[in-house]
Amino acid sequence: MHHIFFTMAALIASPPSFISGGIAANSSPSAWVERFVSLPGNHFYCSVPRDFIADSFNHLSLPDLPCQREALSLILSTATGGTMPPPRLEASARVLYGLIHARFILTPRGMEAMRRKHAASDFGRCPRTLCHGESLLPTGASDVLGRGCVKGFCPRCCDLYDTPSTLDGASWGTTFPHLFTQQNIRERWGPFDHKGKFQPRVFGFRLRGPEERHY
Ligand SMILES: [Zn+2]
C-alpha cells in the first residue's frame, strides 16, 4: 500500500526537494554511485543523482536496514579512492541504493536514463526468434527484497526471460517495464503487436490450437 502511494505520488508531481544533512542539491551521481554502477555485472543499474538519494521523501516506507544512516552517508559520499568501507556497511549501502533506484526509475529523470540504456540494449535482447532481437527491459518478480533475481521483460512478446544477472529484482520492481512500455514503445507498435505470433503449420496448413484439438 505504501509502495502504491509512493509510486502514484512520484508520478503525479515531484515534491519540493528536502535535502537532509546539509547536503547541497546536486543532480550528478556521487563518487560511490559512479563506482558501484561501473562494477562488473552492475550495468542494469542507472546512476541515481545525489539530490534524489538525499531527498527524505524518497526514503518513505523503506524497510529498516542495518546501519541505514551510515549506508546513506556512504552512498552520498564524494570521496574518491581511499580504503574500502567495512563489508557489512558496503552491503547495506548496495541494498539501500537498489531500493531507491527502483523508485528513481519511475520518475521522468529515471525513465530517461533507462530509455538511453534500453536504446543501447544494455539489458540484453529477447531470445525469441520472432522478436528479432528486441531489447529487453529489467523487471523484478516482486517489489520486496529477496524474492528473486532481476528478469528481462520483452515488450514485444510480453514474456519474461532469465538474465545472467543475480541482482535482486526489487532494485527494478514490478512496475517499471510496463510504465516504460506505455510511455515509450506503444507509440511504435500500437496497442499490441500480434504480427510476431508464431503460427504452427504442417505442410502449410495451420494447426488448431490446443483447445481445438481432439487427439
Ligand atoms: Zn520477445
Boltz pocket constraint, residues with backbone or C-beta under 6 A from the ligand:
constraints:
  - pocket:
      binder: B
      contacts: [[A, 126], [A, 127], [A, 128], [A, 131], [A, 134], [A, 154], [A, 155], [A, 156], [A, 157], [A, 158], [A, 159]]
      max_distance: 6.0
